Amino acid sequence: MSETEITGHSGELAVSVARAHGVETMFTLSGAHVFPMYDGAVKADPQMRLLDVRHEQTAAFAAEATGKLTRVPGLAVLTAGPGVTNGISAIAQAQFAGSPMVVVGGRAPQGRWGTGSLQELDQPPIIAPVAKSAKTLMTAADVAGGMDEAFTLARSSHRGPVFVDVPMDEFFNSSTGAAASGTGTRVEPDPAAIEGVARLLAEAQRPVLILGTDVWADHAEEAALRFVEDLGVPTLTNGMGRGVIPGGHRSLVTKARKAALSGADLVVVVGTPLDFRLGYGVFGDARVVHVADSPGQVSGHAELAASVGGDLTTVLDGLQAAIERGSKPDWRAWSDELADQVRAAVERDAALLTAEADPIHPARIYGELVPRLADDSVVIGDGGDFVSFAGKYVEPKRPGGWLDPGPYGCLGAGLGAAIAARIARPSAQVTLLLGDGAAGFSLMDVDTLVRHDLPVVMVMGNNSAWGLEKGPMQMLYGYDVVADLAQRTPYDDVVKALGGAGETVTDPKQIGPALDRAYAAGVPYLVNVITDVNEAYPRNTFGI
């Protein structure tokens, strides 16, 4: 065997390739169809960490969050049939969010295919619509090359999920294959397109820059910060673009979003789709530029003044260089106007952040939480109305520290993301923001946090309802149905029963002390705050 070849059974080959691509943890729930993957992990040198969960969705959400946090594809290994289908929501979330991940599924033996063996299901056609690729590696000889192809595709622009399954009989067979490259590919942008965008920026009087998830995913956070600081362009952030411009930075005008977007004459959107979160790319009378990490991500529905698709560091550095070759634009008056709007918003917010209302106003939780968030904090949102408040009040100090469901809006991702964050950032503060509705999807995986010694602080806004649906239904019909949950459920008792700790809070003055106890506990800890169901987040869109 040459130095560029690897040999072993299919599980060993798959683990070797995953390791070459930087994978350190395999997220899974035990299933016989994928036993060779576990054997490969145990026999690897060094061993690959096996992180077993209580529901396959959590394994897949953990892999998706790992891809977001580390920018190395996360790995979920799911047993055949229901194991695979339980992971599909997380795969779809990864597709919408551009999260690099590889899902390896078990599959009924090929030698018995068509005879009705246990969990016999042709899985790739089901998953193909929500993944970059979904295929079966039919023989052991296909595994090394097929796994390398999967990881390379997952981590190449535009990033996303890739699914492969292997027939059970072939999973136990041995073969030899080429060693993995451990790299992805990026797209080189068109220099002429960069020059065109630079001209629009140089001419603009009131530009606004919007930075999204792909700025982080494409390793362009340093270029983005340089661009903003050197040119002084007012900036908004969303998704994992949060923290690229540190909270409190003068050019970060997220708190003056409405004034910025209604007053702009040019909006440059970088690394995020022009979807419902951004008004589908319509910002008053402003001209719009869309910059994406690959041409296929450039909006096809919005009216664009210009666009660029390619490596975002190259684009941002190229734009800055092109602008600085001419007369540097003076946007100080516009920037000062928006800075005044930010200050006014901070003053308006203070009343809610310190509210003494009973029941507790959900914003008061953030009034206590935000001052306690460390600079290295990873904040995870899993909820509807309660987490919407987080988007308004939480401004991370560093990039790569914000996780939300993204445009897919999938509840139940939180526990998986918390598991991933505690592993990916072992010394960081990890905070999971939970709606009481969202908690019902995955709270059992507190057991996983406990078994694997992964302390996480969970902060729940418990309004005993599906708040994101209750208010709109009342607005439309004058009444609501199927929107209420049991009143004041002590979810902290569930966490205690699973080996963690927690408490229920009904007095706003006790939120801060409860958070302090949670961060000091060193175990999974739930602060279950009972909030006012009538204090809904004042949203501008319902996502349609």
N, C-alpha and C positions, 0 to 999 in steps of 0.2 A: 504494500500500500504506500502511495506517495505521501508527502507531507501535506498535500492539499486535500487529502481524502479522510473521511471518517467512516467507521464501521460500527455495527451493533444492531439490536432490534429497533423497530420503528420508533419506539418511545425514546430510546437513547439517542437516535439520530435527531429527533425533533427537539429534544432538550439541548443538544449540542448546538443546533442552529439558533435556537432562542437565546442561549447564553452568548453566542457570538454577536447577536444583535443587542446585547445589553440587558436582557431580561434577568432579573434576580429573584422574582417571586412568581409562583404559579398559583392562581386563584381557582378553586375547584370545590366541588361537592362529590364525595366518593361515589364512583360508579364503575362496575366491572369492565364496561366497554373501553375505558381509558386507563386501566391498570398499568399498561406499559409506560405511560407518561410518568406515573408515580415512581415506577422502578427506575426510569431514566433519571428522575430528579434525585432520588436517594443515592444512586450510584455515581452521579456526576462528581467531579472533583474540582472545586468544592461543591457540596450538595446545593441544589437549588431549593430555596425555601418553598414549602408547601403550606398554603393558607386555606384551610377548609372552612366553609361557611354553612349556614342553615337553609339557604335557598339559592338556587343557581342564579337568580337575578342579581343577588348581592355579589357573587363572584364576577359576573360580567360587568356590573357597575364599578366594582373595584378595579378591574382591568382598564375600563374606560377612563376612570379618574387617574390611574397611574400613568396612562398615556398623556393625559393633560398636564399632570404635575411634573413628570420627568422628561417628557418629549421623547421618550423611548416607548415603543409599543408595549402596552400592557398585554398580559397573557391570561386568558381564561380557558380552562379545560372542562368541558361539559359532557356528561355521559349522554348516550344516544336517546333519541325520542324526546320525552318531556324535559330532560336535562337541557337539551339544545333549545327547544321552544321556550322554556322559561327564561332564556337569556336574550330573546329577540328584542325586547324593549330597550335593553342597554345597547345592543348593536345598532338599533335605529337611532338612539340618542347620539352615539358616536358618529354616525353618518351625517346627521344634521349639524353636529358641533365640530366636525373635522378632527376627531380624536383618534390618534393612532392606536390600534389594538388588533390583536390576532386572537380569534376564537377557534380552538381545536375541538371538534365534536367527535364523540364516539359514533359508531355506525354498525348496524347489524352485519354479521359475517357475509362476505360476498359469496362464499361457497354455499350458503343457504338462501341467497337472495331470491325472493319470490315465493318462498314456501311458508312465510308467516312466522319467522323467528321473532324473539322478544324485541319490541320497540323498532321494528323494521319500518323505516320512514326515509324517503328520499329528501334529505334536508336542504341541499343547496338551492333547489328552485324556490323554496319558501323564503330563504334568507337573501337571495340575490337582489331583490328590489331595495333592500335597506343596507347594502354593503358594497364596497368597491369591487369585491370579487367573492364568489362562493363556489367551491368546487370540491370534488372528491379526489383524494390521492389514492388511486385504486390499488397500488401495490407497494410493498416495502421499498422497492427501488425508486418510487416516486417521492418518497417522504422528504429526504434531505433537500432536493432541489425545489420541491413544492413548498416546503416551509420557508426556505430562503426567499423564494418569490413572494410568499405571503407577507413576510416581515418587510421586505424591500418596498412592496406596494403600499403597505400600511403607513410607512414612515415617509413616503414620497409625496410631494405636493401634487394635488391637494390631499392632505392626510385623511385617514378614515379607517373603518373596520374592514377586516378581511376574515373570511370563514373558510376553514378546510375541515373535512372529516375523513376518517380512515376506517375502512372495514375492520371489524374486530379481529378476524383471522390474520389479516395483513399487519395489524398493529403488533402482533406477537412475532411476526417473521423478521428475519435479519437481512441486511443488505449493506452495501457500501455506497457512499455518495460524496459529492464535493463539499468541502467546508464552506460555511457561509461567509459572505463578504462583510456583513454587519453595517452596511451603509444604505442610504436612500438617495433619491435624486431630487434636484430642484430645477426650476425653470428659469432661464435667463430672460429678463425683460427686454423689451424693444427700446433702445436708447432714444429713438425719435419720439416714442410715446412719452417717455420721461420728460424730454425737452418740452413737449406740448403742455403737459401738466404744469411744469415749472413756469411757463409763460402765463398760464391762467392764474397761478398763485401770485406771481409778481404784479399782475394787474389788479388783483383783488383789493378792495378797501376794507372789507369785513369778512375775512375768511374764518371758517371753523374746521378743525380737524377732528375726525372721529376715529378712534383706535379700538379695534376689536380683538377677538380671541386669536386670530391667526398671526397677529403681531408677536404674541408670545410663542405660539406654536412654531413659527418660522424663525425663531431665534433673532428677532429684529427689535427686541426691547431696548437695547442700547442705542441703536440707530434712531429709534423713535424718540427717545429722551433727548438725544443730541439735537435732533431736528426741532423739537419743541423749545428747548432751552435757548438754542442759538438764534432761532428766528422769532421766538416770542408769539407763536400762533396760539390763539385760544383753542382748548382741546377738551373733548368729551371722551369718555371711555365706556365700553360695555363688555360683558363676558369676561374672559381672561385678559382683556386689555386693561382691566382695572388694576391699578398698582404700577403700570408702566410709567405713568406720571404720578409721583407719590402724592398721597392725600395731603392737602394743604398747600400744594404747589400753586403759585400765582397763576399759571397758565391753565390749571385744571378748573374748568367752569361747569362741571357736571351739575352743580347746584343751581346754575343759571341756564339750564338746558333750554327752557322755552324761549327765553330772551335771545339766546345765542342762535338757535335755529330759525327763529322768526325774523331776526335782524340780519342774518348772514347774506352776503351776495355770492359766496362760493362755499360749498361744503365738500370737503375731501374725505371720503370714507375709505379707511384702510383696514383690510383684514376682517371684515364682517359683512354678511349679506345685507342687501337692501330689502329686508323683510318687514313684518308687521312692527317690530321693535323700533324701526327707523322710518315709519310712515311710508314704507315701500319706495323710499328714495325721493319723496317730494318734500321739499323744505321751503315753503312759500315760493318766492320768486328766485331763489338762489339757483345758480348753476351747480351741477353736481358732477363730481369726479369719483369714479370707483377704482380702487387699487386692490387687487387680489393677489394671492400667492401663486395663481396659475390662471391662464386665460379662461378655462372652463368655469371659473367662479365669478367672472365678471357678470354683472346683472344683464339679463336679457329683456327685462320688462321696463326698467327705468329709462327716462330720457337723460342721457349722459352728455356732458360737454366734452369729456375725454375719459380714457380709461387706460390702465396698465395692468398686465398680468405677469407675475414672475417673482423671483426672490425679493422679499420685502426689504431686507437690508440694502440690497443693490438699488432698489427703487428709492428708498428714503435718502440714502447717501447721495444718489444721483440727483434727486430733486434739490437737496440742499446745496450741492456744488453748483448746479445750474443757476439757482437763484442768486447765490453769492457772487457769481461771475458778473452780474449786473448791479444795478443800484438796489441796495438792500431795502425791501419794503418797510414802511413805518406803520405798524399796526398798533401803536401805543394807545391812541385815543380809543379805539375799539376795545382793546384789552382792558383799559381802565374802566370803561363803561360796564363791561361784563364782570370785572372784579368788584365793582360797586354792587352789582346784582347778587353776586355770591355772598357778600357781606350781609346784605339785606335778607337773603334766604336763611343764613345762619341765625340771624336774630329772630326771624319768624319761627324757625324750627325749635328754638330754645323752649318755648312755652310747652310744646308737646313732649319734648325730651325730658322735661322736669315735671310733667303733669302729675297731680296728686289724685286723679280721678279714681273712683271705686264703682264698678270694676276697673281694672287697670287698662289704661290706653296702651296698645301694643308699642307705640313709639317710645314709651317710657323705658321699656326693656333696652332699647338701643341707647337711650340716654345714659343708662348704667353700664351697658356692655362696651360701647365704643371706647371710653377712656381706659378700659381694662385690656383691650386688645394689644398684644405685643407687636412690634414691627415685623417679626417673622411669622405672625399668625397666619394659619390657613383657615379661611372662613368658608363654610359649606352651606349652601342653601337648599333645603328640601321642603318645599311647601308653596302655597299659593299666596294668599293675602299677607300672611305674616312675613314671608321672605321678601315680598315686594317692599316692605319698609326697610329691609336691609339694603336693598339696592339704592335707596334714597340716602341712608345715613352712614353706611359703612364705606369708607374710602381707604383701601389698603395702602400701606406705606411702601410695599415692595411688589414687584411683578411676580406672577405665578402663585399667588396666595388666595385666589378667589375661585370657587367652584360653584356653578349653578347648572340647572338642567339644560340651559341653552334654549334654542328656538323650538326644540321638540316638546319642552314643557312636561317632562315625565316625572311623576312623583315616585318615591320609593328608592331613589338613587342615593339617599343620604348616608345610610349605614355603610354601603360599599365604598363610597367616597371617603368616609371617615377612616375606614380600615386602611385604604390606600394612602391617605395623607399621613397617618401615624407611622406607616412603614417608610414612605418616601422621605418624610421630614421628621426623623426620630427625635430631634431636639426642639422642634417647633411647638408652639401652642396651636392646638387643633380644636376648633369650635364648630359644632354642627347645629345649625338653626333648623328647627323642626316645627312644622305645623302639626296640630294634633291629628289631622286627617292623614297627612303624609306618613306619620309615625306608624299607622296601621299596616303599611305595606312592608315594613322591614324591621320593626323594633325587636323582633326575636333575635336578630343578629347582634344584639348586645351580648348575647351568649358567646359569639365569636370574638368580640372585643375582650371579654373576660378570659376566655380560654387561652387566647394568644397574648395576654398581658399588653393590651393596647389602650391606654387611658385616653379618653376623649371627653370633652365637656359638651353636653347636649343642652341647648336652651330651647324650650318649647313655648310657643305662643298658643295657649289652649283656650280657644273660644267656643269649644263644644259644637263646632259646625264646619261645614264646607264653605268657608267664608267667601271664597272666590266665586261661588255659584249662588249662594243665598241672596246676596244683595242684587246682582243682576236679574235674578228670577223675580224678585219682588218689584224691581223697576219695570220689568216687562209685563207682568201679570197681576201685580198687586198682592201676590201671595208666593209662598215657596213650599216645595215638597222635596223629600229625600235630600235635604240639606242639613239636617240636624244630627248631631252625635250625642252620646250620653253626656249628661252634664258633669263637668268638673272631674272627669275620670282621673284617678291617681296613677298616671302612667309611670311616675317615679317608683311606685310599688312594683310594677312589672320589672323595671330595671333592677331593683333590689332583689327580686326573686331570682333573677338571672345572674346574680353575683356582683352587681354594681352597687351604686349608691345614688341618692337623690332626695329631693324634697319638693313639696308644693308651696307656692308663694301666692298669697292673695293680697298682701299689703305692698304698695309700691316702694315703701321705705326699706323693705326687706330684700328687694331684688339684688342690690349691690352686695350686701353681706352673703347672700346665697351664692352669687357668682364667685366671690372670693373663696368660699368653702369648696366650690366645685373645682376651681383651678388648683387648689392646694391638695385635693384628695388623692391624686395619683391613681385613680380607678375610673372606669366609665361612670359618669355622674350626670344625672338629668335634673335640671332646674325647670320644673313644671309650673309656668306662670299662667294663672287664670286671667284671661283678658276679656275685654268688652266686645261682644260679637257685633255691636252696632257701630263700632269705629273701624270702618273699612278703609282700605288704602284708596286714595283719590286718583284713580288711574285715568289715562287719556285714551287707552285702547283696550279692547277685549280680545285682540289677536285675530280679528277677522277683517 
